[in-house]
Structure formats: structure tokens, C-alpha cells
Amino acid sequence: MAETTLASVTRTVQDDTVAFDEVVRFTSDLIRIDTSNRGGGDCVERPAAEYVAEKLADAGLEPQVLESAPGRANVVARIEGTDPSADALLVHGHLDVVPAEPADWTVHPFSGEVRDGVLWGRGAIDMKNADAMVLATVRAWARQGRRPRRDIVLAFTADEEDSAEYGAGFLTRQHADLFEGCTEGISECGAFTFHGAEGRRIYPVAAGERGTAWVKLTANGTAGHGSKANPDNAVSALSAAVTRIADHQWPLRLTTTVRAALTELAALHGLEANLDATSPDELPRAVAGLLSQLGPASDLVDTTLRNSANPTMLSAGYKVNVIPGSATAHADGRTLPGGEEEFIRTLDQLTGDAVDWEFYHRQVPLEAPVDSPTFAAMREALLHFDPGAHVVPYCMSGGTDAKQFSRLGVIGYGFSPLKLPVGFDYGALFHGVDERVPVEALHFGVRVLDRFLSR
């Protein structure tokens, strides 16, 4: 990348219409590369990784394509900043997507088609659009001879849609040196337009994630003939435990990030939060009352007030007249920061003596400071291009590769900016049918990323 410093030029990506054309083309091209991740190692990201590496090399960078297994490829590149004393920033995005059934879609999920100003396809939101925004931004810098102040490490990963073992997990275990100096990182699931009551435009920036606590439940009993009474029936024991898990009401747990979100949302709606002055016994009632007054904005915090566990899979038996000797189930558990011990204790109680349980996949919950200079810079970049909007922190109900990179001491934020029109249900399109993104939203994302990453 050219040696010209950012301070010596006045142009920005806003002057570079090539960047706006490229972000659309790159998103479409990446969508056409089918990187469906069916789990259990069934995915091939290599073609997408090679595409990304080629675009980065064209910008004068030296990307490394790193395979964790045949076809499971990641890309890492570093952009040197103008201030060697500054901490580095990690910008990461995944290349894999969840599967899609073409028969269910209005437009083929791997067409990357642009129709009436909207780009369609699996990955248009999660998250080939963000990968394309990063590529378009750094290529604009190369054309304009610009460099950021701090080093920026770019990572395009495999396997985020499963366990991340072939992607960010592999990178943090075997290539930690590539992320030397990185103290903070940005990735998906934040800085999108959320339309609240009375025309409020809210941009939630993720400063926390619930932990992943996927569990496997196993009941062992006595096999026998289906016509005979059997008090040691594994299916019955497992079913009872699954029902208890599904019916359990988890207690309120107000984390630092969620407290900050509620406080800012309350102020935005002209309400007094008073959460710090509320006694622990009255806090659930106070939070419920506040949520009832926030209108649509309550959705930004409602799913992150508690731990959770949702039964998702059941397996038992092989014939209707045979009582099986064992039965298994899986549940998708999520834990808030500070809530992991409560989760374990509760699962022990709910499963009882007849059912054993274990973690099938486990990752830590995360929190990032909302009073940091980095959060302030993200807020400034969004408001620069949408001055009438409001930026608030929030906690993701799910998780991202930030969990993996946290092993290296990297503090993670969700920041993939998109300006979306009223009625565009961003959350419903994650892993949903007819995933799509407005072209203008991609242009907005490039503008905001350029301003934030440059400064």
C-alpha cells in the first residue's frame, strides 16, 4: 500500500465511486460462491478465500491463505499504520454461510442478483456484505495512497457458522503471531438501523455477547418390549427433563452492557431508568416496566436479560415396539457474562438424577467497554453520515468469532454499518429466507467504515 499518510490527502472514499461499484460487485460475487456450512466439517471456503486474497493483493497487500483442513481456508493480511506506537485493530468477517433451500426463496439464494436496488442472496446480511465493504474500503485507500493511523489486521475466516474450529479457532491456536498488537476488533451484528417508535433511528453497536453453552442430554434406561410396563424408560426420563428445561423461567441478570443499553434507550425515550437506585427484589419489575415503555426498542435488550436454554434436537429408538436403552437430546444454551455458574447449577437441577448432561460446544460470554475511545469513534462515524440518528450499546443474544479472538486478549465490538429503510427486518434475515440488502445500505457501510477505520 502506498506510503502517503492519511493527513497528507484530502480525498476520502466518498470521492471514490469505484468503491461503491465494487462493494456491490464483491458482495454479489461472494454470494455466488456457495460456502454453505452444514456442520461437522462439511463446507469449502477455499474459493471464497482465494477471491478475497486476490482483491487484497490487487491493493498492494500480502494476504496469507491458511488452510486448517482441505478446502477450509482463511485469509489474513496486515495494513501498516502511520503510527507504530498505536495498538492494532482487528477487522474480521466470516466467509461461510448457513445453507439455503432455493425452492423457498423468491430469488435464488446463490444468484447475487440485484433487483430494484436490493441485492439478494445467502450472505447478503450474514456476512458477505461486510466482507465486501472491507475489501472496497481498503482498495479505495490503495488507489488514493492512504493509510490508517493504527495497524489494521484483516481476517476472513472459515467455519463461523459452526464451531469455528476450522476458522478463528484454528487461527488463534496456530497463527496467533499474525494478530500481534491487536487489542480491539470489530465484526458483524452491529451498527444497523433499528427503527424505533415515533420515527427514531437507532444504531445499536454490539459491546457484548452471550456465551455459547450447547449441551447434550443423555438418559440411560432398561431396554425392553414396548408392550410391557417399564419404569426405567429412557425416553420418558429424557422427555421430562427436556420439558423442565423448556419451561424454566431464568432469573433476571442485568449485565454492564445491558444496563448501559437500557439507560441510553430510556433517555432517548424521555424516561428515567433509575436502575442503580432500584433494590434487587424490585429490579425485575422495574425493568419490565421500562421495557413496556420503550416500544419496538425493547427488542434490543429483551433476549439478553437472562441466560437461556432451548431444546432443539431429540433422538431415541429404532422401532415402535422396542423401548430403547438410551435417548439423547440437545439444547442451545446461552449465558450472560457472570452467568455461567448459574447455568451449570440450573442444568444440574433440571436434568435430575436420571439424565446426564455435558457441554457439546462452549464459548465464553463477552463484554466490551462502552466508554472507550473506540466506541466513541464508532458513534461519531455513524452520526456523521446520519446526524439525526442515535447510537446505543447493546449485547448480542448469540455469538461471533470475537469469542475466539478474545483468547488473544482482543476486545470485540459488533460494527458492520448499514443504513436500512423502515420496515426492513434486519434480525429476521439472519439465517432466514429471502436474505437481502439494499444497495444504498452497502454504500453507507463503506462510507462509515472508511471514516471510522481512517480515524
Salt bridges, closest charged atoms under 4 A:
GLU3 OE1 - ARG147 NH1 2.96
ASP16 OD2 - ARG143 NH2 2.73
GLU22 OE2 - ARG25 NH2 3.91
GLU22 OE2 - ARG139 NH2 2.86
GLU22 OE1 - ARG143 NH1 3.61
ASP29 OD1 - ARG32 NH1 2.98
GLU45 OE1 - ARG72 NE 2.70
GLU50 OE2 - ARG46 NE 2.86
ASP58 OD2 - ARG139 NH1 3.81
GLU67 OE2 - ARG46 NH1 3.33
ASP83 OD2 - ARG149 NH1 3.34
ASP96 OD1 - HIS94 ND1 3.19
GLU113 OE2 - ARG115 NE 3.09
ASP126 OD1 - HIS94 NE2 3.04
ASP126 OD2 - HIS431 NE2 3.11
ASP151 OD2 - ARG78 NH1 3.05
ASP159 OD1 - ARG72 NH2 3.27
GLU160 OE1 - HIS94 NE2 3.23
GLU161 OE2 - HIS94 NE2 3.80
GLU161 OE1 - HIS431 NE2 3.14
GLU165 OE1 - ARG173 NH1 2.95
GLU184 OE1 - ARG150 NH2 3.19
GLU188 OE2 - HIS94 NE2 3.34
GLU198 OE1 - ARG200 NH2 3.32
GLU209 OE1 - LYS403 NZ 3.29
GLU264 OE2 - ARG379 NH2 3.58
ASP276 OD1 - ARG259 NH1 2.87
GLU282 OE1 - ARG285 NH1 3.78
ASP332 OD1 - ARG334 NE 2.70
GLU342 OE1 - ARG253 NH2 3.23
GLU380 OE2 - ARG451 NH2 2.83
GLU380 OE1 - ARG455 NE 3.86
ASP386 OD1 - ARG201 NH2 2.59
GLU435 OE1 - ARG122 NH1 2.77
GLU440 OE2 - HIS443 ND1 3.70
ASP450 OD1 - ARG146 NH1 3.10
